[in-house]
Amino acid sequence: MSAFTQRVLGRVNKPVHRLGLALSFGLDPKGFQAALERGLNYVFWGRGPRPLRALFREALRKDREKYVVATGPTLGFTRGSVRRSAERMLKVLGTDYLDVFQLYWLGKMSRWSDGIAEELVKLREEGKVRAIGTSIHDRPRAGKLAESSPLDLLMIRYNAAHPGAEQDIFPHLAARKPSIVTYTATSWRKLLQAPSGWTGPKMTAGDCYRFCLSNPNVDVVLCGPSSTRELEENLAAVEKGALQPDEEKWMRDYGRAVHG
């Protein structure tokens, strides 16, 4: 594992593979096991596919400190629902703590209030979670939360077609240095289809992940392979390291064309 593909993750204080694993795209148990064996240890559990649950519980039982488990409440509108969800996930995964516990899609599937913030902090103080965070599409609001909130991690949209975090979020990280996890690296696969009139090469999923990870503000980018083959292709791509200037220019031009 190279310096490009590994980083110690903020308040969680564990080394992670910077290619995080999302499990909502049909990866089967064999592919999941292959991902764990290849060192992908940031696992965004979400609702967690039932066929993978026993396998992941066993991996956590054998070496809990190896893995970073990120999850959260399906709906986070009250402090009670936030706590109940955290305690339920502890039981589901058979673990004493969650590495990252985050509100999902702030403003749509969850809300930010003094009570919810207090409950998240309390869960952290109790040791039931190590870091608290949120996923959010509202970039200006994310920038404000980065500057002044108890949140340890922000999960944000960032890709070659939507690089706005570079202006709205990343400049606000310096004071508190919350961790940054990015998702929608392929812009929901739009970046994998050449835009009308484009005559050059098109981006691959691996290119999309390299684009994200080449920004030093990004700690982890989530990938969602549907097969072991896709997993291996993604890993081979990110192992090439940071983008060269000509690659970055091509991807930014391509992203602007996709964005329209």
C-alpha positions as CSV (number, residue, x, y, z in Angstrom):
1,M,0.0,0.0,0.0
2,S,1.5,3.4,-1.1
3,A,1.4,6.7,0.7
4,F,-1.2,7.8,-1.9
5,T,-3.6,5.0,-1.0
6,Q,-3.2,5.1,2.8
7,R,-4.0,7.8,5.4
8,V,-4.6,8.0,9.1
9,L,-8.2,9.1,9.5
10,G,-8.6,12.1,11.8
11,R,-10.3,11.5,15.1
12,V,-10.8,7.8,14.4
13,N,-7.0,7.6,14.5
14,K,-6.7,4.5,12.3
15,P,-4.8,4.0,9.1
16,V,-7.3,3.5,6.3
17,H,-7.2,2.6,2.6
18,R,-8.3,5.7,0.9
19,L,-10.6,3.7,-1.4
20,G,-13.6,3.2,0.9
21,L,-16.2,0.5,0.3
22,A,-19.9,1.1,-0.2
23,L,-22.1,-2.0,-0.3
24,S,-25.2,-0.9,-2.1
25,F,-24.3,-2.0,-5.6
26,G,-24.6,-5.7,-5.5
27,L,-21.2,-6.9,-4.4
28,D,-21.5,-10.5,-3.4
29,P,-19.9,-12.2,-0.3
30,K,-16.9,-13.4,-2.4
31,G,-16.3,-9.9,-3.7
32,F,-16.7,-8.4,-0.2
33,Q,-14.2,-10.9,1.2
34,A,-11.7,-10.1,-1.6
35,A,-12.1,-6.4,-0.8
36,L,-11.3,-6.9,2.8
37,E,-8.3,-9.1,1.9
38,R,-7.0,-6.4,-0.4
39,G,-7.0,-3.9,2.4
40,L,-10.1,-1.9,1.9
41,N,-10.9,-1.3,5.5
42,Y,-13.2,1.8,5.5
43,V,-16.6,0.2,5.2
44,F,-19.6,2.3,4.7
45,W,-22.3,0.0,6.1
46,G,-25.4,2.0,5.5
47,R,-28.3,-0.4,5.9
48,G,-25.9,-3.2,5.3
49,P,-26.8,-6.1,2.9
50,R,-28.0,-9.0,5.0
51,P,-25.9,-11.6,3.0
52,L,-22.7,-9.8,4.1
53,R,-23.6,-9.3,7.7
54,A,-22.2,-12.6,9.1
55,L,-19.0,-12.2,7.1
56,F,-18.4,-8.7,8.4
57,R,-19.3,-9.5,12.0
58,E,-16.6,-12.3,11.8
59,A,-14.0,-9.9,10.4
60,L,-14.7,-7.4,13.2
61,R,-14.5,-10.2,15.8
62,K,-11.1,-11.3,14.6
63,D,-9.5,-7.8,14.3
64,R,-11.8,-4.9,15.4
65,E,-9.0,-2.3,15.2
66,K,-8.3,-3.1,11.6
67,Y,-11.6,-1.8,10.3
68,V,-13.3,1.6,10.2
69,V,-17.1,1.1,10.4
70,A,-19.2,4.0,9.1
71,T,-22.9,4.0,9.5
72,G,-25.8,6.1,10.7
73,P,-29.6,6.4,11.3
74,T,-31.8,5.9,8.3
75,L,-33.7,9.0,9.4
76,G,-32.2,11.4,11.9
77,F,-34.9,13.9,12.9
78,T,-34.9,13.4,16.7
79,R,-32.2,12.8,19.3
80,G,-34.0,9.6,20.4
81,S,-33.9,8.1,16.9
82,V,-30.2,8.9,16.6
83,R,-29.4,7.1,19.8
84,R,-31.6,4.1,19.1
85,S,-30.0,3.7,15.7
86,A,-26.5,3.8,17.1
87,E,-27.3,1.2,19.7
88,R,-29.0,-1.0,17.2
89,M,-26.1,-1.0,14.8
90,L,-23.8,-1.9,17.7
91,K,-25.9,-5.0,18.2
92,V,-26.3,-5.8,14.4
93,L,-22.5,-5.7,13.9
94,G,-21.6,-7.3,17.3
95,T,-19.1,-4.5,18.2
96,D,-18.5,-2.3,21.2
97,Y,-18.1,0.9,19.2
98,L,-18.7,2.4,15.8
99,D,-15.8,4.3,14.2
100,V,-18.0,6.9,12.3
101,F,-21.6,7.6,13.1
102,Q,-23.1,10.1,10.8
103,L,-26.4,11.8,9.9
104,Y,-27.5,11.0,6.3
105,W,-28.2,13.7,3.8
106,L,-28.5,16.6,6.1
107,G,-31.6,18.7,5.3
108,K,-33.4,15.8,3.6
109,M,-33.1,12.6,5.7
110,S,-31.9,14.2,8.9
111,R,-31.7,17.6,10.5
112,W,-29.3,19.6,12.6
113,S,-30.5,20.8,15.9
114,D,-28.9,21.5,19.3
115,G,-30.5,18.3,20.7
116,I,-29.2,16.1,17.9
117,A,-25.8,17.7,18.2
118,E,-25.8,17.1,21.9
119,E,-26.8,13.4,21.5
120,L,-24.1,12.8,18.9
121,V,-21.5,14.3,21.2
122,K,-22.8,12.3,24.1
123,L,-22.5,9.1,22.1
124,R,-18.9,10.0,21.3
125,E,-18.1,10.8,25.0
126,E,-19.6,7.5,26.0
127,G,-17.2,5.7,23.6
128,K,-20.0,4.2,21.6
129,V,-18.8,6.1,18.5
130,R,-15.3,7.5,17.9
131,A,-16.2,10.2,15.3
132,I,-19.5,11.9,14.4
133,G,-20.3,13.3,11.0
134,T,-22.9,13.9,8.3
135,S,-23.4,13.5,4.6
136,I,-24.5,16.7,3.0
137,H,-25.1,18.1,-0.5
138,D,-25.5,21.8,0.5
139,R,-21.9,22.9,0.0
140,P,-22.1,26.4,1.6
141,R,-23.7,24.8,4.7
142,A,-21.1,22.1,4.7
143,G,-18.4,24.9,4.7
144,K,-20.0,26.5,7.8
145,L,-20.2,23.1,9.6
146,A,-16.5,22.5,8.7
147,E,-15.6,25.8,10.3
148,S,-17.7,25.6,13.4
149,S,-19.5,22.5,14.7
150,P,-18.6,19.4,16.7
151,L,-18.6,17.2,13.6
152,D,-15.4,15.2,13.0
153,L,-16.2,14.2,9.4
154,L,-18.1,15.4,6.4
155,M,-19.3,13.1,3.5
156,I,-19.7,15.3,0.5
157,R,-20.3,15.1,-3.3
158,Y,-17.1,15.8,-5.2
159,N,-16.1,14.7,-8.7
160,A,-14.8,16.1,-12.0
161,A,-18.3,17.3,-13.0
162,H,-19.0,18.8,-9.6
163,P,-15.8,20.2,-8.2
164,G,-17.5,23.0,-6.2
165,A,-16.2,21.8,-2.9
166,E,-12.9,23.2,-3.9
167,Q,-14.4,26.7,-3.4
168,D,-17.2,26.1,-0.9
169,I,-15.8,23.5,1.6
170,F,-12.1,22.9,1.3
171,P,-11.0,26.4,2.2
172,H,-13.0,26.1,5.5
173,L,-11.2,23.0,6.8
174,A,-8.0,24.6,8.2
175,A,-9.3,25.6,11.6
176,R,-10.7,22.2,12.8
177,K,-9.5,19.8,10.1
178,P,-12.6,17.5,9.9
179,S,-12.1,14.4,7.8
180,I,-13.5,14.5,4.3
181,V,-15.1,11.4,2.6
182,T,-16.4,11.9,-0.9
183,Y,-19.0,10.0,-2.8
184,T,-20.7,10.1,-6.2
185,A,-17.2,10.1,-7.7
186,T,-18.6,9.0,-11.1
187,S,-21.5,11.5,-10.8
188,W,-23.9,8.6,-10.7
189,R,-22.1,7.0,-13.7
190,K,-22.6,10.1,-15.9
191,L,-18.8,10.5,-16.1
192,L,-18.5,7.1,-17.6
193,Q,-20.4,8.1,-20.7
194,A,-18.7,10.4,-23.2
195,P,-20.6,13.6,-23.6
196,S,-22.0,14.7,-26.9
197,G,-19.3,15.9,-29.2
198,W,-16.4,14.6,-27.1
199,T,-13.8,13.0,-29.3
200,G,-11.1,12.1,-26.7
201,P,-11.0,9.3,-24.2
202,K,-13.7,8.9,-21.6
203,M,-13.2,8.5,-17.9
204,T,-13.2,5.2,-16.2
205,A,-14.4,4.6,-12.6
206,G,-10.8,4.3,-11.6
207,D,-10.0,7.7,-13.2
208,C,-12.9,9.2,-11.1
209,Y,-11.5,7.8,-7.9
210,R,-8.0,9.1,-8.7
211,F,-9.4,12.5,-9.4
212,C,-10.9,12.7,-6.0
213,L,-7.9,11.2,-4.1
214,S,-5.5,13.6,-5.9
215,N,-7.0,16.4,-3.9
216,P,-5.1,16.4,-0.6
217,N,-8.2,17.5,1.3
218,V,-9.9,14.2,0.5
219,D,-9.2,11.4,3.0
220,V,-11.4,8.7,1.5
221,V,-13.5,8.3,-1.6
222,L,-16.2,5.7,-1.6
223,C,-16.4,3.1,-4.4
224,G,-19.3,0.8,-5.1
225,P,-18.0,-2.2,-7.1
226,S,-20.7,-4.7,-8.2
227,S,-18.2,-7.5,-8.8
228,T,-14.7,-8.6,-8.0
229,R,-13.6,-7.6,-11.5
230,E,-14.7,-4.0,-10.9
231,L,-13.0,-4.0,-7.5
232,E,-9.7,-5.1,-9.0
233,E,-10.0,-2.5,-11.8
234,N,-10.6,0.2,-9.2
235,L,-7.6,-0.8,-7.1
236,A,-5.3,-1.0,-10.1
237,A,-6.3,2.5,-11.1
238,V,-5.7,4.2,-7.7
239,E,-2.4,2.4,-7.3
240,K,-1.1,4.5,-10.2
241,G,-1.0,7.4,-7.7
242,A,-1.8,11.1,-8.0
243,L,-2.8,12.6,-11.3
244,Q,-0.2,14.1,-13.6
245,P,-0.9,17.7,-14.7
246,D,-2.0,16.6,-18.2
247,E,-4.3,14.0,-16.7
248,E,-5.9,16.5,-14.4
249,K,-6.5,19.0,-17.2
250,W,-8.1,16.3,-19.4
251,M,-10.4,15.2,-16.5
252,R,-11.4,18.7,-15.6
253,D,-12.2,19.5,-19.3
254,Y,-14.1,16.2,-19.6
255,G,-16.0,16.9,-16.3
256,R,-17.0,20.4,-17.6
257,A,-18.3,18.8,-20.8
258,V,-20.3,16.2,-18.9
259,H,-21.8,18.9,-16.6
260,G,-23.0,20.7,-19.7
